[in-house]
Amino acid sequence: MKSLSFQPFPNFETDRLFLRRMNTADLEAIFALKSSPEVTAFQDRPLHRDTTETAAYMDKMNAGIDSNASIFWVLALKETDECIGTVCLWNFSNEGDRADLGYELLPAFQGAGYMREAVERVLDYGFGALSLQAIDGVTHRDNASSVRVLEKLDFHLNSDFVDGDEIMYTIKKRS
């Protein structure tokens, strides 16, 4: 297996966003994501009931970074450093050449191109610095917003993946 390292943590900047490591100041925004029925409508996870659950989740995500098992960024507005969502690469293949993409965005910021902007930067990192050959995005077939993000970024429906209502889109590294 290829060795991955997320130290030092790779912070990024886009036109409107900072992609940075999650910190304690993000607790309320992460709780808003994890307790929002709209954000989690297509996820098979219970809503967070309080910030104690969210703090444990944040610790788990940061531990994944520290152990080089996954990489998780907060999407923060450049103007205010306000956390509006998250994006991650996780579930790396044993060979280290493939990973899953995950993302969430607060409803007030959906439809404005923020996620596309963030994912474009994460794809550059995944295919460049990490030398991934493919990145997969698994979503619910009825999650039109998520499907739209993936399709706009040239992910293609992976017809080999069938898992109930979940569908997988894949993008491969271009030579």
C-alpha positions in Angstrom: 0.0 0.0 0.0 1.2 3.5 -0.9 1.9 5.6 2.2 -0.2 8.8 2.5 0.7 11.7 4.7 -1.5 14.7 5.5 1.2 16.5 7.6 1.7 19.3 7.2 -2.0 19.8 6.6 -2.7 21.0 3.1 -4.7 24.2 3.3 -6.1 25.6 0.0 -7.5 28.8 -1.3 -10.0 29.3 -4.1 -11.7 32.4 -5.4 -14.2 32.6 -2.6 -13.1 29.9 -0.1 -10.4 28.7 2.3 -10.2 24.9 2.6 -8.7 24.4 6.0 -8.5 22.0 8.9 -11.5 21.9 11.2 -11.0 23.6 14.6 -13.1 24.1 17.8 -14.4 27.5 16.4 -16.3 25.4 13.8 -18.4 23.5 16.3 -21.6 25.3 15.9 -21.4 25.3 12.0 -20.6 21.5 12.0 -23.5 20.9 14.4 -25.7 22.9 12.0 -24.6 20.6 9.2 -25.0 17.4 11.2 -28.4 18.4 12.7 -30.0 19.7 9.5 -32.7 17.4 8.1 -32.2 19.1 4.8 -28.4 18.4 4.7 -28.8 14.8 5.9 -31.9 13.9 4.0 -30.1 11.4 1.8 -27.8 10.0 4.4 -28.4 6.9 6.5 -27.3 8.6 9.8 -29.1 10.0 12.7 -29.2 13.7 13.2 -26.9 15.1 15.9 -28.9 16.0 18.9 -26.3 18.2 20.7 -22.9 19.6 20.3 -21.4 16.9 22.4 -22.1 14.4 19.5 -20.6 16.9 17.1 -17.5 17.5 19.1 -16.9 13.7 19.1 -17.4 13.6 15.4 -14.9 16.4 14.9 -12.4 14.6 17.1 -12.9 11.4 14.9 -12.4 13.4 11.7 -9.2 15.0 13.0 -7.9 11.7 14.2 -8.4 10.3 10.7 -6.2 13.1 9.4 -3.6 12.5 12.1 -3.4 8.8 11.3 -3.3 9.6 7.5 -6.5 7.5 7.0 -8.6 10.4 5.6 -8.4 14.1 4.8 -11.2 16.4 5.8 -11.5 20.2 5.1 -13.8 22.9 6.3 -15.1 25.2 3.5 -14.7 28.7 5.0 -15.8 31.9 3.4 -12.7 34.0 2.6 -14.4 37.2 3.8 -15.4 35.9 7.3 -13.7 32.5 7.8 -17.3 31.2 8.5 -17.6 27.5 8.0 -20.3 26.7 5.4 -19.6 23.1 4.7 -17.0 20.3 4.5 -15.3 18.1 1.8 -13.2 15.0 2.3 -11.3 12.2 0.7 -11.6 8.9 2.5 -11.9 5.2 2.1 -8.6 5.0 0.2 -8.0 1.8 -1.7 -5.3 -0.6 -0.4 -3.1 0.4 -3.3 -3.6 4.1 -2.4 -4.7 4.9 -6.0 -8.4 5.5 -5.4 -10.5 7.3 -2.8 -14.1 8.3 -2.1 -15.2 11.9 -2.1 -17.6 13.3 0.5 -19.1 16.7 1.0 -21.8 18.7 2.8 -23.0 22.3 2.5 -25.3 24.4 4.6 -28.6 25.0 2.8 -28.2 28.8 2.8 -25.1 28.3 0.6 -26.3 25.6 -1.8 -26.8 26.4 -5.5 -24.1 29.2 -5.6 -21.2 27.0 -6.9 -19.3 26.8 -3.6 -19.2 23.0 -3.6 -18.0 22.8 -7.2 -15.3 25.4 -6.5 -14.1 23.4 -3.4 -14.3 19.9 -5.1 -12.3 21.2 -8.1 -9.5 22.1 -5.7 -9.7 18.7 -3.9 -9.6 16.9 -7.2 -6.4 18.8 -8.2 -4.9 17.7 -4.8 -6.1 14.1 -5.1 -4.8 13.6 -8.7 -1.7 15.7 -8.2 -0.1 15.4 -4.7 -1.7 12.1 -3.8 -1.3 10.5 -7.3 -4.8 9.0 -7.2 -6.0 7.4 -10.4 -9.7 7.6 -9.6 -12.1 9.3 -7.2 -15.6 8.0 -6.5 -18.6 10.0 -5.3 -21.4 7.9 -3.9 -24.8 9.6 -3.5 -28.5 8.8 -3.3 -30.1 8.6 -6.8 -32.7 11.2 -5.7 -30.1 13.7 -4.5 -30.2 15.9 -7.6 -28.0 18.6 -6.2 -25.2 16.2 -5.5 -25.6 14.5 -8.9 -25.4 17.9 -10.5 -22.1 18.8 -8.7 -20.6 15.5 -9.8 -21.7 15.7 -13.4 -20.5 19.3 -13.8 -17.1 18.2 -12.7 -17.0 15.4 -15.3 -17.7 12.5 -13.0 -19.4 9.6 -14.9 -22.0 7.2 -13.6 -20.4 4.0 -12.7 -22.8 1.3 -13.8 -20.8 -1.4 -12.0 -21.9 -0.1 -8.7 -25.3 -1.1 -7.5 -26.3 -0.6 -3.8 -30.0 0.0 -3.3 -30.8 3.7 -3.9 -27.1 4.7 -3.9 -25.3 5.4 -7.1 -21.6 6.0 -7.7 -20.0 8.5 -10.0 -16.3 8.2 -10.9 -13.7 10.5 -12.3 -10.4 9.2 -13.5 -7.1 11.0 -13.7 -6.5 12.4 -17.1 -3.2 11.5 -18.7 
